[in-house]
Amino acid sequence: MSLPDTNQIHKELDLIQGIITRMANHSFDVKKWMITIIAAIVLLDTGKLSTPNVICMLSVILAFWYLDTYFICMERNYRALYNWVISNRNQTADYLYDLSTFTRTVNGSTENLKKPENGFWPVFFSKTVLPIYLLPILLTLGYFLYNHFMHAQPCCGH
């Protein structure tokens, strides 16, 4: 197979860039939806947060944290693929338009584009993702505990 021409390389890079853009947009949308749903739960609650609503809010936050982490991991993997195409496409036509293989071999050298630092747990607890989801969890629990203890009935009728 002959080496790809410039138009083929640009088309492949455009396809990868489209995926990167979609993953970034999904990540942003996840954050918007989380805030919207949390705000709706708080507005529909009557006064202090009830236990079922707190459980619901925490479930929503954790679910969206998981989704956001997934989209960020995928975005980072496709950024690595984009960089691989830029660095290696002039040497091989292998994997041309293959957007799902993240282990690439060129001239006998195999490279895994999925790096450990872009794995699920490192991204889940990264300094850019952790505060976005940990803060609402702490605020929800803090507000719930504050209301629970401040409005608790005194023991023994005193």
N, C-alpha and C positions, 0 to 999 in steps of 0.2 A: 504494500500500500504506500502510495506517495505521501509526502508531507502535505498537510493542509495548507491552502492558500490563506491570505490575509482575511478575505471575506468570511471563510469558514471559522477562523479563529475569533473574529469579532462576533459572529453569530453565537458561537459557543459561550463567549464571555457575556454577551447580552442575556442569554438564557440563564446563566448562573446568577448574574446581577439581578434578574427578575425574581429569582427564588430568594435571594438575600433580602431584597426589598419587601417581598411578601412576608417573610419571617419577622422582619423588623416591624412591619405594620401590625402583624398579629400580636406581637409582644406589646405594642402600644395599646392596641384594642383591648387586650386582656386587662391591662391596668385601668382603662376607662370603665370597662364593664364591672370590675370589682368595686370601684368607687361608687358607681351608680347603684349597684345592688345593695351594698352596705348602707348607703344613704337612704335607700327605699326602706330597708328593714328598720333603721333608726326612726324614720319619719312615721312609719306605720305602728311602731311600738307606742304604747300608752304610758308615757312617763319614764320610769326606770326600765332598764333592759331586763327582760324576763329570761329565765334559764333557757327555754327553747330558742329564743331569738339569739342569745349569745352562742349557743351551739350552732345555730344556722349561720351566723356571721363568721364564726371560726372555720366552719366547713367551707364556706364560700372563699374565704381568704386562702386557706390551704389548697383548695382546688385550683384557684387562679394562680397561685404561686407555682404549683406543679406545671400548669400549662405554659406560663411565662418562661420557666426554666427550660422546658422542652423547646420552645421556639428560639430561645437564645442559643441553646446548644446547636440546633440545626443551622442557625445563621452563622455561627462560628465555624462549623464544619464546611459550609459552602464558601465561606471566605477563604478557608484553607484550600479548597478545590480551585477557586478563582486564582489564587496565588500560584498553585501548581500549574495551571494551564499557562499562565504568563511565563513561568520559568521553564517549562518543559515542552510546550507545544511545538517549538521549532526543532525538536529532536525526534518526535514520534507522532504518528497519527493514531496510535492505540488510544482507546477510550474516548475517541472523538464523539462528542455529544452524549457521552455516558455520564449522566448526572446522579447516579445512584451508587457508584463504586468509589469508595474512599480509601482503597488500598491500591496503589499504583506502582507498576514496575517499569523502569526505564533503564535500558542498557544493563540489565541484570541487577539493578539496585531497586529494592522494594521499599516503598514508603507508605506508612499508615498516616493518612491525613487527619484521622480522629485522634487528637492529642488528649492526654489525660487531664490537662487543665481545662479542657472544653467538655469534660464529661458531666453527667447530670449533677452529682453531689458537689463538685467544686463550683459549678455555676449556681446551684441552689443556695449555697452559703457564701457566695461572692459578695464583696463589699458594695457592689452596685445593685444587687438584687435583694440581699438580706434586709436592709433597712426599709425598703418599700413595703415588705410584707410583715416584718417583725413589728414595726411601729403600730399598724392597725390592730395586731393581735394584742400587744401590750396595752394599748388604749382601751380596747374592748374589755379585756380582763380587769384592768384598773377601774374603769367606770362601773363595771358589774360588781366588783368587790366593794367599792366605795358605797354604792347604793345598797348593797346587801347588808353591810355592817352599820351604816348610818341609819337605815330604816328598819333595822331588826327590832323585833318586839323584845322588851326586857324579860329576862327569865323570872319566873315565879310571881309575875304580876307587879313587880316594883318599878 
